[in-house]
Structure formats: structure tokens, C-alpha cells
Amino acid sequence: MLENEILINEDHLTFNYQYYKNLSKKNIIAVLKANAYGHGLIQIARILDSLNIYMIAISNIQEGIYLRQNGIKCKILLLEPIEVKDMLNCYYYHLTPVISSLHQFNKLNKAKFFSAIPVHLEIDSGMHRLGVTIDEAKIIKEKL
């Protein structure tokens, strides 16, 4: 049986990152969830971290902790909603949780460390799958 192999060329990854960063003139968030889509989370994150990427987005808190334990210094965004019990780890490992509902915000807003960590507010873009509405975002802004 044939085995598949994926080779990541660090020079090409670096070139592509620099190209899009220069093209957009914006901060870039690399989405590396699920082991960087099977390409090796730590290996890809180390390359991007060395390039001073703005932020890496990953699936869950376990991946975020794993990145920190392996020396990744850039900002890390957790795409899956967290629970109150995860707040201490977000604080300790400097992880940025996503807030995707008013209900989640109300729960986390009462938790210890909530005011001490940055959060990413996910806005519903009109597909009505995830994210807060504009009206809910205004409520959250008032409470903050």
C-alpha cells in the first residue's frame, strides 16, 4: 500500500506569508486547527511565530496549551467556545477565547479572570450559524 507524505517547504510558507502580509497591509491570523490541517501544528506554528505573525487560531483550549508548552509566543485565538472552567487556563496561557453568543458572554462575564483576558467577539455575518447579532454586540459593549 502506498503511503502519503506531505512536505512543507519553509521557504515557500515564508514567501506566501510575506506576500499576503505585504499585499493586505493588515494583521494576519493563520488558522491552524486540527494539527494545522494535518500538516503539523508545532512545526507550522514555529515558522509563523518566527515571522512575528499577529495571531494563530486553533480549535480548542488543548491545542492552545500545547502551543504554549512548545514555546509559541504569538497571540492564540480559540475558535471553539469555552466554558467558565477554562478561564484560568486562558489567563495562565494567554489564550484569547471567542465569544459567539450573548448567553456565553453572560456566563463568562461572571467568571473569575474574565476581565483580565482579551476576548474575540464573533459577529454573525448574516448566515445565522455562529456569532452575535449587532444588537447583541451593543449589549455586550455596554456591559464591558
JOGIPE-V212261 format. One record per pair of residues at least 24 apart in sequence whose C-alpha atoms are under 10 Angstrom apart, sorted by the first residue. I is the first residue (numbers start at 1). GAP is how many residues later the second one is. D is the distance in whole Angstrom. If there is no record, write none. Layout:
BEGIN
i,gap,d
I,GAP,D
I,GAP,D
END
This chain:
BEGIN
i,gap,d
5,34,10
6,32,9
6,33,7
6,34,10
7,32,8
8,31,8
8,32,9
8,35,9
8,36,8
10,33,10
10,34,8
10,37,7
10,38,10
11,36,10
13,31,9
13,34,8
13,35,8
14,33,8
14,34,8
14,36,10
14,37,8
17,31,8
17,34,8
17,36,9
18,33,9
18,35,10
21,32,9
26,28,9
27,26,8
27,27,6
27,28,8
28,24,10
28,25,6
28,26,6
28,27,7
28,28,8
29,24,7
29,25,6
29,26,5
29,27,5
29,28,6
29,46,9
29,47,9
29,48,9
30,24,8
30,25,7
30,26,5
30,27,6
30,28,9
30,46,10
30,47,10
31,24,9
31,25,6
31,26,5
31,27,6
31,28,9
31,45,10
31,46,9
31,48,9
32,24,7
32,25,6
32,26,5
32,27,8
32,31,10
33,24,7
33,25,4
33,26,5
33,27,8
33,30,8
33,31,10
33,45,9
33,46,9
34,24,7
34,25,7
34,26,9
34,29,8
35,24,9
35,28,8
41,25,9
41,26,8
42,24,8
42,25,7
42,26,10
42,28,7
42,29,9
42,30,8
43,27,10
45,25,10
45,26,10
45,27,7
45,28,10
45,29,9
46,24,9
46,25,8
46,26,6
46,27,9
46,28,10
47,25,10
48,24,9
48,26,9
49,24,7
49,25,6
49,26,9
50,24,9
55,41,10
57,38,10
57,39,9
57,40,10
60,37,9
61,25,8
61,26,10
61,28,8
61,29,8
61,32,10
61,34,8
61,35,10
61,36,9
62,27,10
64,25,9
64,26,9
64,29,8
64,30,9
64,31,7
64,32,9
65,24,8
65,25,9
65,27,9
65,28,6
65,29,9
65,30,8
66,27,10
67,26,9
68,25,7
68,26,8
68,27,9
69,24,9
77,41,10
77,42,9
77,43,8
78,41,9
78,42,9
79,41,9
79,43,9
82,26,9
83,24,8
83,25,7
83,28,10
84,24,6
84,25,9
84,26,9
84,27,6
84,28,8
84,29,10
84,30,9
85,26,9
85,27,10
86,25,10
87,24,7
87,25,7
87,26,6
87,27,7
87,29,10
87,30,9
88,24,8
88,25,7
88,26,9
88,29,10
89,24,10
90,24,9
90,26,10
90,27,7
90,28,9
90,29,10
91,24,10
91,25,7
91,26,6
91,27,9
92,25,10
94,24,9
95,24,9
96,24,7
97,24,9
98,24,6
98,33,9
99,24,9
99,31,10
99,32,8
99,33,8
99,41,10
100,24,8
100,29,10
100,30,6
100,31,4
100,32,6
100,33,9
100,37,10
101,29,8
101,30,6
101,31,5
101,32,8
101,35,8
101,36,9
101,39,10
102,29,9
102,30,6
102,31,9
102,34,6
102,35,8
102,37,8
102,38,7
103,29,10
103,33,10
105,27,10
105,31,10
105,35,7
105,38,10
106,34,9
106,37,9
109,31,10
109,34,9
109,35,9
115,29,9
END
